[in-house]
């Protein structure tokens, strides 16, 4: 049975990743801050008791990440999906009104946590077959694609994680571990809002197809859910 670890698994894209991987017979370690209150995730776990294990994890707490990695120390992990993230900008986050504490939180969750997860689960990935780290980012972290400005907190935290994953791809190539960045598109989730263009099912289906067909030469790349390369 192939194994995947998914952060931010209680809703939106994370929940859809759990649903699809479990339906395909994978062992899914579904992580979120408060599993006991994640009704949709618990309902999925009830449907797939042999395939979904729930774990309490706040990715902003590095000690929690280490404890989870220790608890799963004998587990091989084929795919690690860094999905957890926050959108820290508000309607008042324009130039001259920066919330620097919120910006620090955005970096801790969106930029630092994916690297910490990779470090904590490095040995688990070495025992797996697919040896893949997929980090959900955004076109809003693309410098070349920024034609509207603003969104300083979210944009910069995603640009930072893009660089983190590019370095991971280079550093872990010797271990046969692939690391890629995935832009999910504009998705109908709490973060994407009601005007988004695609469903979580469409987005995750596309991203899973990319993950499943990665070649070592793809490591360090920035892909959209439809397989197109996103400019840096």
Secondary structure, 3 states (H helix, E strand, C coil): CCEEEECCCCCHHHHHHHHHHHHCCCEEEEEECCHHHCHHHHHHHHHCCCCEEEEECCCCCHHHHHHHHHHCCCCCCCEEEECCCCCCCCCCCCCCCCCHHHHHHHHHHHHHHHHHHHHHCHHHHHHCCCCEEEEEECHHHCCCCCCCCCCHHHHHHHHHHHHHHHHHHHHCHHHCCEEEEEECCCECCCCCCCCCCECHHHHHHHHHHHHHCCCHHHCCCEEECCCCECCC
